[in-house]
Structure formats: structure tokens, C-alpha cells
């Protein structure tokens, strides 16, 4: 039984049992106690991974709660000092947990210089689940209070639940405080429409994760990314595109399940994807991909940097004003994603293409040309190429890029190896096409009733498959 409720990932039987138990208690208790039920459930969810994670989250909530009160009650410079104290504390915690393994050598050298010889000391620091996401939420909460965009929340339970809410804890979406608080204070009634929407989101999420993402993961030849120099451009491009579709469906699947589960409790979480493979520009792509993070980066990194640049030179065509903000923004994004140089390179490359696009747009005298399918294909192709460092280290990325100039026949292209990925990639685009008009999962509800019944049966089968997994394949963004 202990193993059943350990390391609850949102495609396991233990997680769905946990949701059902929480769901039953949630609607049995009085309205005033519902938020407390969700907070306790969120802490129990943390404990299933490691009891220290719950303790860290409680301490984290207490610190940010009192920092917010200090920012609200202070004036002028003191107000700014409290804000920077909060930012520094939050960022320091994030960097410590994400970068500690890489900095242990430096740490031990510092101890040695102080006269300490830690020959018997072995440090093993587990990164708390979801820390990358609730750090950004905490910072946005403090900044919004400093800017007087929202009022400080004096209800400690609501602030703690904002940071710890279990459907979004592992991998977002990154919620804004005011929208979340408003929903916590509103009456929540689960009607048939909301139940349908929530179950549909869970169905789509399971489809994206189990049928599409996990299938591609199982079919990608290991050597393609482990030893890219041994393959030709045909193999590298096909399997890298398949990997991109896999990442998209993995993360979009997580978000969809999280939003569906949250909807069962009457709380609507933000969408994170808007069919990014239909993007027509680099900026358009980042407005559609991991939208909650992109919006956070826009509001708390890009716009402040841009305003600072404009104060120095107000010209909209001044090159530094066009280049610096996207470079800084995507560099921060790279550092946030991981403690490795290749993530920094990934961020700089994406910042560079965004800067280039902004420069081109500023120099365009006439209206932009009509958007075509070639704009979509070109955008996605360039993005796939520059996103290679998202998965591979520097040496691996260089080997991969050099392979793009190595012509030759397919080495991995057989019916057995490509039939499944072709099928599930087509399914991914089918789901996107059906969602385009509504820009959400509700597009599937326009299908004929017979098709909906078939999809419902398929969804139940997916849930069965998910619950039969002994060890669930982890979601990619869960690792960040």
C-alpha cells in the first residue's frame, strides 16, 4: 500500500485514487473548509515523494507570506529592499537546489580553505518537486504587490495553496496570484458542463502522454542522440522532429491532465499550449509554447529590461533596444530550465532568432507578406535545429549539427521502426486541427456522437493502461 501511494505521478493508479479520495472529501465538507482540504491534500501529495519536500514548501510559504506583508506595509526604498530580499531568497533557493550537484567541488574546496577536511562528508541534496514552478509564482506574487497591481493576501491558507496546489505542483502551469485567489473565494459547483470539460481534458492529456509521447519515446533509436555522428541528415531530421512532437505531447499532456483534475475541484488553470506547430514566426511560437512561462518571462523579464533600455534611448529602431531584451529573457529561460551550459546555449540561440525577427520587423516598410504553409514549415524547421541543445550537451549538439551536412540514405527507416511514430505524429496533428477553432480541447465535442462514444471508450482504456504502469514514464518538464 505504501508503494501504491509513493511518488505520485499523474498517470498512475495511485494518483487517480488520491484524486478520487480528495474529491469525495472536498465535496462532503462545508464550503469554508474546501481550501483547507486542498492544502492538506497538496502537502500529502508532497509527502508521497519525500516528507522533506512538504516541510520545505511550508517554510517557503511562510517566508513569502511575510515578505508580501512587509512589501505592502513599507514605503519607498524600504519597500524596494523587501522586494529584492524576496527575489534574492527565492532565486537563491532555486539555484541552490538546481546547481548544487554541479558546485559540490567548489563547495568542498571552500571548506578546505577554511580548515575543514570533509573527507567523510557526502552531501546529497534532493531537488524539491515543483520548485522551479512555485519559485516563479512566488516572485510574480511579490512583484505584483510591489507594483500595486494586486492587494496583499492576508489569508495564509490561500497563499500557501497558491504555491502548493497539487495538480500544478510538478510542472505548472505557472498561475498568477489574483486569478487563483479569485477562484478560491468564489463558490464552486461542479455541473455537467464543467464535469464534461474536465474529463475531456484528462482524456486528451492521457492520449497525448500514453499514445503519442510514450510511443515515440519507445521507438526512437538510442544511437541517434547518443552517437549522432554515425547517422545521416535523413535519420537525424526525422527522429529529431519526432522527439520535438514527443516533448510537445508529453508536456501538453501533463498540462491537460492537470487542468482537467483541477477542474473537478472547480478551479480553472491556465492553458499552456496553443497548437505551437502551427506557428508562423519565432515570436508566435513562444506565444503558443509553454504559454504560462512565456507570459511570466514577458512580464517580469522582457518588459522591465525593454523599459530600462528605452529610458536610455527611446527609439524603437535602436538596435540594442531590439536585441538585448529577447537575449536576456531567453538566457534567463535557459538558466531556469537546467544547470548546464547547453541550456544557456539553447536560451541564447532562441533569444538570437527572436532578436533577428524583431530587427527585421522594425525595418519592414510595408505590410508583412501573407502567411503561408511555407512560413510555418520554415519556422518549425529552424526552431527544431536551434533547439538541439535542449536535449544534447555541447559536444552532442555539435555532432548533431555536423550530421546535417552528411548526406546519405535512411539507416533507421523501415516499416517496423517508423510505422508507429508516423501514426502517432499524425494523431498529434489531428488533435491540434480539431482544437484550432476553439483553441482548447472542446473542439473534440463537435465530433459526431458515435465518434465521441468511441473516444470515451478509448479514454477509459487509456486510463486502464495508465493505471497498469508499474513505473510511470516521468513527464519531461517534471524534471525541471
N, C-alpha and C positions, 0 to 999 in steps of 0.2 A: 504493500500500500504506500510505503514511503517513496519507492521508486516511481509509482504511478503519478504522484504529485511533486516530482522533483524536476527542476529546470524546465518549467512550463513554457514551451514554445507554442505559438498559436495554431499549429496544425496537429497537435497531439490530442489523444483522448482525454488526458488529464486536464488540459486547458479547457476543453468544451465542458467537461464535468464541473470544473471550477466555475465556469461562467454560469452554468445552469443552477448551481448551488447559490451563487451570489445573486442571480436573477430572482430566485424564489424568495430569498430573504429580503431583497431590495423592495419588492412589491408587497411584502407582508407587513413591513414596519411602517410606522407613520411617516408622512412626508418629511417632517423635520429631521428624521433620523436617516434618511436615504443617503445623504452626503457622507455621513459617518460610516455607513455600511460600505460605500465605495472606497473610502480612505483605508478602512481596515482591510478590505479585500486587496487593495493595492499593496499594502505592506506585507500581507500574507503571500502575495504573488512574488514579491522580492525575496522573501524568506525561502521560497521553494528553490531559489538559485543559491542563495547564501545569506545567512542571518545578518552578517555584517553589512550587506547591501541595504537592508531595511534601516539599520542604525545610521549608516551614512546619509541616507535620504532624509531621515528625521532631523539629523543635525543640520544638513543642508537647508531644509525648510525653515528651521528655527533662525538660522543666520540670515537668510534672505528676508524673512518676515520682519525682523528687527531692523535690518538695513533699510527696508522700504519705509518703515515708520520714521527712521532718522532722516531720510531724504525728505520726506513730506513735512516734517516739523522744523527743518533747518532753513536758513536763508542764505542766499548769495553764495559766497565762497565755501561756507560750511556745507551747504547743500551739494556743491560740486565735489567736495572732498569725500563726502559719504558715497556719492555715486561711483567715484573712481575706486574707492575702497571696495565696494561691491563688485565692480568689474574685475579688479585685480584678484580678489579672493576667488571668484568663480572661474576665471581663466586659469589661475594658478592650479586650482584643483583639477581642472580638465587636463592641463599639460602634465601635471604630476602623474596622474593615472595612465595617460596615453603614452608618455615618453619615458616612464621610469625604467622600463626594461632596457631601453637604449642608453640610459645615462648611469647605469649602475657602476660602470668602470670609473667614470668621473667621480661618482659619489664615494667609492672606496679610496680613490687617490686623495680626495679631500680629507677623509678620516685619517689616512696615513700621515698626512702633513700635520694634523692636529695631535699626533702621537698615539692614535688609536690603531691597533692592528687587528682588523676584523677577520682573522683567518678562519674562525669557526662560525662566522656570521653568514647566513644565507637569507637574503630577502626575497620574498615572493609576494608581490602586490597584485591582487586581482582587481581588474578594472570593473567598477560597479556597473551593472547593467543600466543602459539608457543614459549614462552621464553626459554623453555628447549632446543629447537632445534636451535634457532638463537644464543644463547649464545655459544654453541659448535662450530657453524660456525664462529663466531667472533674470538674465541680463536684459531681455526685452521688457520684462515687468519693471525692473528698476529704472531703466531709461525712460519708459513711458510715464512713470510717476515724476521723474525729474523734469520732463518736458511738459508736465501738467496735462498730458493727453488723457490720462485716466486718474481716478481718485484712488488713494491708497486703500487697500482692503484690510480692515482690522479684524477680520474673521480668520483666525489661524487655520481652522479646519479647511476653509475654501482655498487658501493659499497653498497649503500642503497638498490638497487634492489636485490642484492645478499642476503641480510639479510631479506628483506621483501616480496620477491616474493610469491604471494598469493597461488598458487597451493600447495606449500610445507610448507606454514607457520604453519598450525595447527599441523602437525605431521610428518614433513620431506618429503622425505629423506634428510639426512644431506649432503649437497653438499660441494665439495671442490672448493675453490675460482677460481683457474686457469681454470678449466674446464668450470665453469659457465661464467667467463669473456670472454673466447674464443668464446663461443656461442653468447654472447651479441654483440660481434664485427663482427660476421660473417653475411653474407646475409642469410635471412630466407625465403625460398619458400616452401609453403605447396603444395606438389604434391600428386598425387593419392595414392602412396605407403605410404607416411607419414600419410595421412588422414586415410587410412585403418588401419594402425598400431595404431594410436591414438584412433580411435573409438573402435577397438578391445580391447585395454587396458581398456577403460571405460566400455565396456560390461563385461569383465571378472571381473573388480572391483565391478560393481553393482551385478553381480552374487554371488561373494564371500560374499559381505556385506548383501544383502537383502535375497537371497535364503538360503545361508548356515549359516552365522553368526547369523543373526536376528532370524532365525527359531530355531536354537539351544538355543539361549538365552530365547526364549519364552517357550521352552519345559523343561528346567532344573528345577526340583522340588526345590522350595525355601529352603526347610528344609535341603537339602543335604549339603549345605555350611553354612547355618545359625546354624544348630544343627547337625554336622557330627557324634556326639557320638550316635545318635539314629539310625544309619544305619550300615549295614554290609559291608564287603570288596567289595562284588559284586556291590552294588549300588555306593559306593564311587569311585571305579576304573572306572566304565563305565562313570559316569557323569563327573568325573574329566578329563577323556580323551576327552569327548565331549566338555568340557569347553576349553581344550587346542586347539582343532580343531576350536572352535569358535573364540578364540583370534587370532589364525593364520589367519583365513579368514577375520576377522574384519580389522586387520592391513594390511594384504596383499591386501585386497580390497581397503582400503584407498590409499595405495601407487600406485596401478594400476590406479585408477581414477585420482589421482594427476599427474601421468606420462602421462596419456592419454590427460588430459586437457592441460598440458604444451606442449605436442607435437603439439597441434593445433596452438601454437604460435611459433613453430619451435625450441623449447628449450627442449633438452632431459635430463630428470632427471635420477639419478642412480637407478638401481633396488635395492630392499630391501630384497627380498626373493629368495631362490633358492631351492625350494622343501625341506624344513628342516625336514619333517617327513621321508625322505629317508636317513637321516644322519647315518653314521656308527661309529661315535665316538663323544665324547663331544666337542672336538675341531672342528670337522667337522660341528656339529650342529651350533655352534656360527659363523662359516664361512658362514652359509646359512641363519641364522635368523637375522633380522634387520641388514643387512649387512653394511649399511652406518654407524650405530652406532658402530658395531663391528670393522670396519676398523678404525674409529676415535679413539676408545679405544686402539686399537693395536698401532697406530702410535704416539699417544700423551700421553699414559699412560704406556702400557705394554713395548714397546721398550725402552723408556727412563729409566724406572725402571730396566729393564733387563740389559741395558748397564751399569748402575751405579753399579749393583751387580757384573757384570763381571769384572769391573775395580778393585774390591776388591779381587775377586778370579776368574780367567779366566777359571776354569774347567767347562766343560759342564755337568758334573755329580755331581757337588757340590749341595747338597740338597737345601740350601736357594736360589740358582740361579734358581732352578726349581719350588720352592713353592711360594716364595714371589711375583714375578711379576703377576701371574694369580690371587692370592688372592687380591692384591692391586687393580688390574684392575677391577675385578668384585665387589669389595667393592665400588669403585667409581661409577660403573654402578648402584648398588643398591641405593646409595645416590641420584644419578641423577633421578632415577625413582620415588622416593617419599620420603616424610617427615615422615617416620615411621620406627620403629625398625624392623618390619617384612621385609621391603625391604633390610635392611642391612643384616639380616639373609639370605635372598634369595641370595644376592650377594656373601656372604661368602661360602654358600653351593656350588654354581656354581663354585666359584674360587677353592674350595677344590677338586671337582671332576676333574677339569682341571689340577690342580697340580698333583693329583694322576696319571692321564693319562700321563702326561709328565715324571713323575718319572718312570713309567712302560716302557715307550718308550725308555728312556735312558738306562735302564738295559737290554733291549732285545738284545740278541746277534745275533739272526738270523732274517731273513725277517719276516714281520708280516704275520700271517695266512691269507688265502683267506677270503675275506669279504663275509658273508652270510646274509640271511634274519634274522637269529637269532641275529646277531650283531646289525642290525637295530632295531629289537624289543627290545632287551636288553637296548640299548642306550636310546630309546624313553621312555621306562618304568622308568628307573632311573631318567631321566630328569623330567618326569611328577611328580614323587614322591618328588624330592627335590625342585620343583618349586611351591609347595603348598603355601609357604609364599608370593608368588607374589600376591595372592588374599586374603588370610586369615591372620588375625593378629596372634600373637604368641600363644594365647590360642586356637584359632580356628585351627591353624596348628597342635598343639599337639593333639587336639581332633581328627583331621582327621587322623593323623599318627597312633594313638592308634586304630582307627577303622579298620586299615588294618590288625589287628590281631584278628578281631572279625568276625568269620565265621558265615554264615547264608544264607538263600535264598534271592533272589531279593525281595525287598519290593516295588520297583517302576517299575518293569519290566512287562509291559503289552503292548499289541499291540497298544493301544491308545497313550501310553507315549513314546514308543521307535521307532515307525514306521518312523516318520518324522526325528528324529535325525539319524537313520540308513541310511536313504535315502540321506540326505544332506552330511553326512560324506563320503558316497560312492562317491557322486558327487565331493566333495573336492579332493579325491584321484584320481578321473578320470581326473580332470583338471590338477593335478600335473603330472600324467603319460603322458598326451598329451603335456605338456610343457617341459618334461625332455630332449628330443633330442635338442631342441632349447634353453633350459634354459630360456625361455621367453614365452610371450603369443602367439607368432607367430606359435607355434605348432598347434594351432587350425585351421590355414589356410590350413593345409594339409588334412583336412577332405573333404569328398565329397561335391560337390556344393549344393546338396539338403540339407545336414546337415548344411552347412553354412547359407543357406537361412532360415532354421528353427531357427538357433541360432540368426540370425539377427532379426527375428520377436520376438523371446523371449527377446532379448536385448531391443527392443523398448517397449515391455510390462513391462520389469523391470524399464525402465526409467519412464514409466507412473506410476508404483507403487511407485517409489521413490518420484515423484513429488506430489503424493496424500497424503503423510505423513504430518500430521499437525505438529507433533513434531518428528523430526528425532531422531532415537536412536543414541546417541553420539558414535563416534569412541573411543575405549578404550584408544589408545595412545594419543588421543586429550586431555585427562585429565592429561597427564604428561607434 
